[in-house]
Amino acid sequence: MSKIYLIRHGITKYNVENRIQGELDSHLTEDGKKYSEKVGRYIQKESSIKDFLFYTSPLIRCLETSQIIADKIGLAYDTDNSIVELKRGILEGKIKNELNSTEQKAYSAFKKDMWNYRVKGGESLKDLQIRLIPFVQKIKATNRGSIIVSHGFTLRMLVLLLCNKDSEYYDKIHFPHNTVTTIIDEYQINQFSINE
């Protein structure tokens, strides 16, 4: 497998407000824009970047992140609907510590069994896994370096699928802001802080 960069979108207004985003759109903050510029500079050092494929979720936070990166590295990106964030249903747009009792029960039930529980109007992790399989097959078939800009839940699932990890590995990998994650093969998963 060729080198893959997995990039979480920059920090958004909803992140700052502690809102559940899911598939809602929220713009990058100034810090989110600065992070995206740092990612672009980091990836720019890759010698074979001109041969990489560049995919992004079509949600605004990823498009803004991707455009800033694209301006730095001189590489066009394609949007792919399959790599949008996990659908969070009735929880989307809600501030986590202000959920009503029905929403809190749904949030707790999801946290307890993320692989199988669907919040009303949302997806389980199993649903996300099934949605991502064709995208992963496409990435593996190209055998080219790739840059993927997506979301926390989605990126964690991509690691599982790209590296043939079981479901227990899901809780071991995280995508904090201000990091770049690379996969070289299923045994080489590296995460780098890009704080300056």
C-alpha positions, -999 to +999 in steps of 0.1 A: +000+000+000+013+034-009+016+062+016-017+077+028-022+109+047-053+110+069-062+146+079-090+157+102-106+190+092-095+221+111-113+232+142-148+246+136-171+269+153-192+239+164-161+223+179-155+253+200-191+254+211-189+216+219-218+209+195-224+175+179-217+182+142-224+150+123-233+160+088-241+196+097-220+223+082-198+245+103-170+268+091-134+267+103-123+291+130-091+312+125-072+284+144-087+258+120-074+278+090-039+281+106-039+243+112-048+237+076-019+259+064+005+239+087-008+207+072-002+220+037+033+230+046+039+196+062+027+176+032+045+199+007+077+182+019+066+149+003+088+145-028+063+126-049+032+147-040+024+155-076+014+118-081-009+117-051-046+114-052-065+139-030-100+132-016-122+152+007-155+150+024-179+175+007-189+190+041-178+227+044-153+222+071-134+196+050-137+217+018-123+247+036-094+226+050-088+209+016-087+242-003-061+257+020-040+225+017-045+225-021-033+261-023-001+251-005+007+219-024-006+227-058-028+196-061-065+194-070-089+175-048-120+154-055-150+153-032-164+119-022-197+116-004-189+083+012-163+099+035-187+123+052-190+121+090-211+096+109-247+106+108-257+116+143-294+120+136-314+139+163-282+148+182-268+170+154-264+206+163-269+200+200-245+211+227-234+180+245-240+193+281-274+207+271-291+176+258-327+170+270-335+137+286-345+119+254-314+131+236-292+122+266-306+086+267-299+083+229-264+097+234-256+073+263-270+043+244-248+052+214-217+055+236-225+022+252-228+003+219-215+024+190-211-005+167-248-014+167-269+014+181-284+040+158-296+073+172-329+082+155-319+094+120-283+084+125-258+056+118-240+030+138-203+023+134-213-008+115-233+013+091-202+036+086-180+006+080-202-007+053-204+028+037-166+031+036-157-003+022-161+007-015-140+038-009-112+017+007-113-008-021-108+021-046-079+035-026-062+001-024-068-006-061-051+026-073-019+018-054-010+055-054-002+078-025-033+095-012-044+125+009-078+121+026-095+150+045-124+138+065-138+136+101-130+119+134-153+089+133-147+084+096-110+086+098-108+061+127-129+036+106-107+042+076-077+031+096-094-001+106-103-009+070-070+002+054-049-017+080-071-048+084-076-041+122-105-055+142-132-034+159-113-033+192-086-012+176-112+016+169-109+029+205-071+029+203-067+054+174-078+091+177-076+121+154-070+152+175-067+185+158-032+197+149-019+162+139-012+145+107-016+107+105+002+086+079-002+050+069+026+033+049+014-002+053-010-020+077+018-021+104+031+015+100+005+040+114+022+072+125+008+104+140+027+136+141+020+169+159+023+199+137+020+226+164+046+253+158 
